[in-house]
Amino acid sequence: MKRLNYSVKPSFDEAAILAIERPHANLWTYYALCCLVVLPLAPILLPVHWFRYHTMRYRFTAEGVSMSWGILFRRQVLLNYARIQDIHLQSNFVERWLGLARLLVQTASGNAGAEMTIEGLQEFEIVRDFLYSKMRGVKDAQHGPSIASPAAPGRGGDDAELAGTLRQVAAELRELRQRLAKEDPHV
């Protein structure tokens, strides 16, 4: 009997994503352009954004993702993949022009906004796909084996048990259909 393989190879290089630690240099250009829009406040906003850009760090691990920034007021956000509920991409005209986007990572914490905003990435679609695969992988592992993936590796005994259960269900459905056909021949 030929086994079907339902696994799909990811379209990203996991090692490259795990190596991302800093935002792209275009993020500083974006910050500078935003500060210049409000020219009278630029002398105050430019240093704030400069420190934010130069202290911003990302860390992607096997358990989750973390982001930190700040000098005087250090801020750090840690998210396990199991807590992630949804991921959105957002970019305005200037960000698209610079090749950037923001990843808004939402959890079930009850906040109306995103729990973490990963900004300054040019490989944002690849990172989004990576986070989705990690998020789904954690959830699939918590819920146990799935009927949708009968050929998952490492479940030799479970495949036979699943096939037997499905045969029983099919036999019961056939029997039920035959009974209904005897009662009403138009079924």
C-alpha positions as CSV (number, residue, x, y, z in Angstrom):
1,M,0.0,0.0,0.0
2,K,1.4,3.4,-1.0
3,R,1.6,6.0,1.7
4,L,0.7,9.6,0.8
5,N,2.8,12.3,2.3
6,Y,0.7,15.3,3.2
7,S,3.6,17.3,4.7
8,V,4.5,20.6,3.0
9,K,8.0,21.9,3.1
10,P,8.2,25.4,4.6
11,S,9.1,28.1,2.1
12,F,11.6,29.8,4.5
13,D,15.0,29.1,5.9
14,E,14.5,28.7,9.6
15,A,18.2,29.2,10.4
16,A,18.1,32.6,8.6
17,I,15.0,33.7,10.6
18,L,16.5,32.5,13.9
19,A,19.5,34.7,13.1
20,I,17.5,37.9,12.8
21,E,18.5,40.2,15.7
22,R,18.1,43.7,14.5
23,P,15.8,45.7,12.3
24,H,16.8,46.7,8.8
25,A,18.7,50.0,8.3
26,N,15.7,51.4,6.4
27,L,13.8,51.6,9.7
28,W,16.0,54.5,10.8
29,T,15.3,56.2,7.5
30,Y,11.6,55.7,8.1
31,Y,11.9,57.1,11.6
32,A,13.8,60.2,10.3
33,L,11.2,60.9,7.7
34,C,8.4,60.6,10.2
35,C,10.2,63.1,12.5
36,L,10.7,65.5,9.7
37,V,7.0,65.6,9.0
38,V,6.6,67.4,12.3
39,L,9.6,69.7,11.8
40,P,9.2,71.8,15.0
41,L,9.3,68.6,17.1
42,A,12.2,67.0,15.2
43,P,14.9,68.0,17.6
44,I,13.1,66.1,20.4
45,L,11.8,63.1,18.4
46,L,14.9,62.3,16.4
47,P,17.1,61.3,19.4
48,V,14.2,59.3,20.9
49,H,13.8,57.4,17.6
50,W,17.5,57.1,17.2
51,F,17.9,55.4,20.6
52,R,14.9,53.2,19.9
53,Y,16.3,52.0,16.5
54,H,19.8,51.4,17.9
55,T,18.6,49.4,21.0
56,M,15.9,47.4,19.3
57,R,16.7,43.7,19.3
58,Y,14.7,40.6,18.2
59,R,15.3,37.0,19.2
60,F,13.5,34.1,17.6
61,T,14.0,30.8,19.5
62,A,12.4,27.3,19.4
63,E,10.0,28.4,22.2
64,G,9.0,31.9,21.2
65,V,10.0,35.3,20.1
66,S,11.2,38.3,22.1
67,M,11.7,42.0,21.4
68,S,13.5,44.5,23.5
69,W,14.4,48.2,23.2
70,G,15.2,51.3,25.3
71,I,18.0,52.8,27.4
72,L,16.5,54.6,30.3
73,F,13.2,52.8,30.2
74,R,14.1,49.3,29.0
75,R,11.1,47.3,27.6
76,Q,11.1,43.7,26.7
77,V,8.2,41.6,25.3
78,L,8.4,37.8,25.3
79,L,5.8,35.6,23.5
80,N,5.6,31.9,23.4
81,Y,4.4,30.5,20.1
82,A,1.5,28.8,22.0
83,R,0.1,32.2,23.0
84,I,0.0,33.6,19.5
85,Q,-3.5,33.9,18.2
86,D,-3.1,35.9,15.0
87,I,-0.5,37.8,13.0
88,H,-1.2,40.8,10.8
89,L,1.1,42.7,8.3
90,Q,0.8,46.4,8.2
91,S,2.7,49.0,6.1
92,N,2.0,52.5,5.0
93,F,3.1,54.1,1.8
94,V,6.5,55.2,3.0
95,E,7.2,51.8,4.6
96,R,6.3,50.0,1.3
97,W,8.6,52.4,-0.6
98,L,11.4,51.5,1.8
99,G,10.5,47.8,1.6
100,L,9.4,47.5,5.2
101,A,6.4,46.3,7.1
102,R,5.3,45.7,10.6
103,L,4.2,42.4,12.0
104,L,1.4,42.8,14.6
105,V,1.4,39.7,16.8
106,Q,-1.8,39.2,18.8
107,T,-2.5,37.0,21.7
108,A,-5.6,36.1,23.7
109,S,-4.6,38.5,26.5
110,G,-7.7,40.7,26.0
111,N,-5.8,43.7,24.7
112,A,-7.5,45.5,21.8
113,G,-4.1,46.0,20.0
114,A,-1.2,43.8,19.2
115,E,0.9,42.3,22.1
116,M,4.1,42.8,20.0
117,T,4.8,44.8,16.9
118,I,7.9,43.6,15.1
119,E,9.0,46.5,12.8
120,G,11.8,47.2,10.4
121,L,11.9,43.8,8.6
122,Q,12.3,43.4,4.9
123,E,11.7,39.7,5.0
124,F,8.3,40.3,6.8
125,E,6.3,37.7,4.8
126,I,8.9,35.0,5.5
127,V,8.9,35.8,9.2
128,R,5.0,35.8,9.2
129,D,5.0,32.4,7.6
130,F,7.6,31.2,10.1
131,L,5.5,32.4,13.0
132,Y,2.4,30.9,11.6
133,S,4.1,27.5,11.2
134,K,5.5,27.6,14.7
135,M,2.1,28.7,16.1
136,R,0.3,25.9,14.3
137,G,3.0,23.4,15.2
138,V,2.6,24.1,18.9
139,K,-1.2,23.9,18.7
140,D,-1.1,20.6,16.6
141,A,1.2,19.1,19.2
142,Q,-1.1,20.1,22.0
143,H,-4.2,18.6,20.3
144,G,-2.6,15.3,19.5
145,P,-2.8,13.4,16.2
146,S,-5.1,14.8,13.6
147,I,-7.3,12.9,11.1
148,A,-6.3,15.3,8.4
149,S,-2.7,14.1,8.4
150,P,-2.9,10.2,8.4
151,A,0.6,9.7,7.1
152,A,2.4,11.7,9.8
153,P,5.7,10.1,10.6
154,G,6.3,8.3,13.8
155,R,2.8,7.0,14.4
156,G,2.9,3.5,13.0
157,G,0.4,1.9,15.5
158,D,-1.9,4.9,15.4
159,D,-2.3,4.7,11.6
160,A,-3.7,1.1,11.9
161,E,-6.0,2.1,14.7
162,L,-7.3,5.1,12.8
163,A,-7.9,3.0,9.7
164,G,-9.8,0.4,11.7
165,T,-12.0,3.1,13.3
166,L,-12.7,4.7,9.9
167,R,-13.7,1.3,8.4
168,Q,-16.1,0.8,11.3
169,V,-17.6,4.2,10.8
170,A,-18.0,3.5,7.0
171,A,-19.6,0.1,7.7
172,E,-22.1,1.7,10.1
173,L,-22.9,4.5,7.6
174,R,-23.5,1.9,4.8
175,E,-25.8,-0.1,7.1
176,L,-27.7,3.1,8.0
177,R,-28.1,4.0,4.4
178,Q,-29.4,0.6,3.5
179,R,-32.0,0.7,6.3
180,L,-33.2,4.2,5.2
181,A,-33.4,2.9,1.6
182,K,-35.7,0.0,2.6
183,E,-38.0,2.4,4.5
184,D,-38.1,5.1,1.7
185,P,-36.9,3.8,-1.7
186,H,-36.6,7.4,-3.0
187,V,-33.5,8.1,-0.8
